[in-house]
Amino acid sequence: MALRAFGSIFAVVEGDPRILALHGWARRGSDFRVALNGLGYLAPDLPGFGASPEPAAAIGVDGYASLLEPLLDSLGSEPILIGHSFGGRIAAVLAANHPDRFAGLVLTGVPLIRTTTPSRPPLLYRLTRWAHRRKLLPDSAIETLRQRYGSTDYRAATGVMREILVKAVNDDYAELLPRLKPPVVLLWGADDREVPLTVAEAAAAVIPQADLRVVKGAGHLLPLSHPEELRRAVESLRR
């Protein structure tokens, strides 16, 4: 296993890769080391994480998919695509853009479909944002409330990565999912609180070849907590 450069993207590469594994937000490619040991895989540090530098602009998931497309030439025939959380969003776009390229997909903990209506920000935040946009309050005022009300990922992100996160959170893939041609294993933690099982159930209803597998006792970081389940899902798709 070694870290290789593909342009500005650095990736963990083991053996003759026939698996492309995409990690979640604020994670890195080494998350798949235990699950995929010995299988031959390529797991990039997505731009902005690990060894790979941030994108030059606030690109969306489509932009990330475009950045990763050159890596496809390094994969063997009929590769399997894995996506965890944020990486699963990118995986879904790659698979839809290249319908005959992959033998199968494993998606785990991916916010593919909105199953709840987003709540409005607190009144104080909305008023402060209104005043900030009109230059009545300094940047520090709105940042204080962002730190107070934002998610853990949002609070930790800065600059272009925060803008990218906001773009990703607002995406919905309900129209894209019916275009996924290869078999898709939806591997979900029964105790995932970040992307609950209802999301996987909604996605399974519209993906043509979906196999929903629920892992008891697993939360959102299933690739790390239950690597054997991820490996089993991958092996079930290998031809």
C-alpha positions in Angstrom: 0.0 0.0 0.0 1.4 3.4 -1.0 0.3 7.0 -1.4 0.5 8.1 -5.0 -0.1 11.4 -6.7 -2.6 11.8 -9.5 -2.0 15.4 -10.5 -3.0 17.3 -7.3 -4.9 14.4 -5.8 -3.1 11.9 -3.5 -4.5 8.4 -3.1 -3.9 5.2 -1.2 -3.2 2.5 -3.8 -3.0 -1.2 -3.1 -2.2 -3.8 -5.7 -3.9 -3.7 -9.1 -6.9 -1.6 -8.2 -10.4 -2.7 -9.3 -12.1 -0.7 -6.5 -12.5 3.1 -6.2 -13.3 4.1 -2.6 -14.4 7.6 -1.7 -14.4 8.7 1.9 -16.7 11.0 3.8 -16.5 14.7 4.8 -13.4 15.5 6.8 -12.2 11.9 6.5 -9.5 10.4 4.2 -8.8 7.5 1.9 -7.1 5.5 4.7 -10.5 4.9 6.2 -10.8 1.9 3.9 -7.5 0.3 4.8 -8.9 -2.5 7.0 -12.1 -3.2 5.0 -10.3 -3.5 1.6 -6.9 -5.0 2.6 -5.7 -7.3 -0.1 -8.5 -6.6 -2.5 -6.7 -4.1 -4.8 -8.1 -0.6 -4.4 -7.6 3.1 -5.0 -8.8 5.4 -2.2 -8.1 9.1 -2.8 -7.9 11.8 -0.2 -10.6 14.0 -1.7 -9.5 17.6 -2.5 -9.5 19.6 0.7 -8.8 16.6 2.9 -5.8 14.6 3.9 -2.8 15.1 1.6 -4.9 16.6 -1.3 -5.1 20.4 -1.4 -8.3 22.4 -1.5 -10.0 23.1 -4.8 -9.3 26.5 -6.2 -13.0 27.4 -6.1 -16.1 26.4 -4.3 -17.1 23.6 -6.6 -20.1 21.3 -6.0 -20.3 17.5 -6.1 -20.3 17.6 -9.9 -17.0 19.4 -9.8 -15.6 16.8 -7.5 -16.7 14.1 -9.8 -15.0 15.8 -12.7 -11.7 16.1 -10.7 -11.8 12.3 -10.0 -12.6 11.2 -13.6 -8.9 10.9 -14.6 -8.4 8.3 -11.8 -10.8 6.0 -13.6 -8.1 5.2 -16.1 -6.0 3.6 -13.3 -8.7 1.1 -12.5 -9.0 -2.4 -13.9 -11.9 -3.7 -15.8 -15.4 -3.7 -14.3 -14.4 -1.8 -11.1 -16.5 -1.4 -8.0 -17.3 2.0 -6.7 -17.6 2.7 -3.0 -18.9 5.9 -1.4 -19.3 6.8 2.2 -21.3 9.9 3.2 -20.0 12.9 1.1 -18.0 10.5 -1.0 -21.2 8.6 -1.8 -22.7 11.8 -3.3 -19.7 11.9 -5.7 -19.9 8.2 -6.3 -23.6 8.5 -7.4 -22.7 11.3 -9.8 -19.8 9.3 -11.3 -21.9 6.2 -11.8 -24.7 8.2 -13.4 -22.2 10.0 -15.7 -20.5 6.7 -16.6 -23.5 4.2 -16.7 -21.5 1.3 -18.2 -18.2 1.8 -16.4 -18.8 0.1 -13.0 -19.7 -3.4 -12.1 -21.5 -2.2 -8.9 -21.7 0.4 -6.2 -21.7 0.3 -2.4 -23.2 3.4 -0.8 -23.1 3.8 2.9 -24.4 6.6 5.1 -25.0 8.8 2.0 -27.5 11.7 2.2 -29.1 10.9 -1.1 -32.6 12.0 -0.6 -34.2 14.6 1.7 -36.8 12.8 3.9 -37.5 15.8 6.2 -38.2 19.5 5.6 -35.2 21.7 6.5 -35.9 23.8 9.6 -35.6 27.5 9.4 -32.6 29.1 11.2 -33.4 30.7 14.6 -34.8 34.3 14.4 -31.6 35.7 15.9 -29.5 34.2 13.2 -31.8 35.4 10.5 -31.8 39.0 11.8 -28.0 39.0 12.2 -27.6 37.7 8.7 -29.9 40.4 7.4 -27.9 43.1 9.1 -24.6 41.6 8.1 -25.6 41.5 4.4 -26.3 45.2 4.7 -22.9 45.8 6.3 -24.6 46.9 9.6 -22.7 44.2 11.5 -19.1 43.0 11.2 -18.1 39.5 9.9 -17.3 38.5 13.5 -20.9 38.9 14.5 -22.3 36.4 11.9 -19.4 34.1 12.5 -20.2 33.9 16.2 -23.7 32.8 15.4 -22.5 30.3 12.8 -20.3 28.7 15.4 -23.3 28.6 17.8 -25.9 27.2 15.4 -23.9 25.4 12.7 -23.3 21.7 12.5 -20.0 20.2 13.6 -18.7 20.0 10.1 -19.8 23.5 9.3 -18.1 25.0 12.3 -14.9 23.2 11.5 -14.8 24.2 7.9 -13.5 27.5 6.7 -13.1 29.4 3.5 -13.7 27.5 0.3 -14.4 24.3 2.1 -17.3 25.8 4.0 -18.8 27.0 0.8 -18.4 23.5 -0.7 -20.1 22.0 2.3 -23.1 24.4 2.0 -23.4 23.4 -1.7 -23.3 19.7 -0.9 -25.8 19.9 1.9 -28.3 21.6 -0.4 -28.1 18.9 -3.0 -30.7 16.2 -3.6 -30.3 13.2 -5.8 -33.8 11.9 -6.2 -33.8 12.5 -9.9 -30.4 11.1 -10.4 -30.9 7.8 -8.6 -33.2 6.1 -11.2 -30.3 6.5 -13.7 -28.0 4.2 -11.8 -27.6 1.2 -14.0 -25.3 -1.2 -12.0 -26.4 -3.1 -8.9 -26.2 -0.9 -5.8 -25.8 -2.1 -2.3 -27.1 0.3 0.3 -25.1 -0.6 3.4 -26.6 1.2 6.3 -26.0 1.4 10.0 -29.1 0.8 12.0 -28.0 3.5 14.4 -26.8 6.1 11.9 -28.0 9.4 13.4 -26.4 11.6 10.7 -28.1 9.9 7.8 -30.9 7.8 9.2 -32.2 4.6 7.7 -35.2 6.3 6.3 -32.9 7.9 3.7 -31.7 4.5 2.5 -35.2 3.2 2.4 -36.3 6.1 0.2 -33.3 5.7 -2.1 -33.9 1.9 -2.4 -37.4 2.6 -3.7 -36.1 4.5 -6.7 -32.8 2.9 -7.6 -33.4 0.2 -10.2 -31.1 -2.5 -8.7 -30.9 -1.7 -5.1 -30.1 -4.1 -2.2 -30.6 -2.5 1.2 -28.6 -4.2 3.9 -28.9 -2.9 7.5 -26.1 -3.5 9.9 -27.2 -3.7 13.5 -25.1 -1.8 16.0 -23.5 0.3 13.3 -23.6 4.1 13.2 -22.5 6.6 10.6 -18.8 5.6 10.4 -19.6 2.0 9.3 -16.4 1.6 7.1 -14.4 2.0 10.3 -16.6 0.3 12.9 -17.8 -2.7 10.7 -15.1 -3.1 8.0 -16.1 -6.8 7.6 -19.6 -5.8 6.5 -18.2 -3.4 3.9 -15.8 -6.0 2.6 -18.7 -8.5 2.4 -20.8 -6.1 0.4 -17.9 -5.4 -2.1 -17.2 -9.1 -2.6 -20.8 -9.8 -3.3 -20.5 -7.5 -6.4 -17.3 -8.8 -7.7 -17.5 -10.8 -11.0 
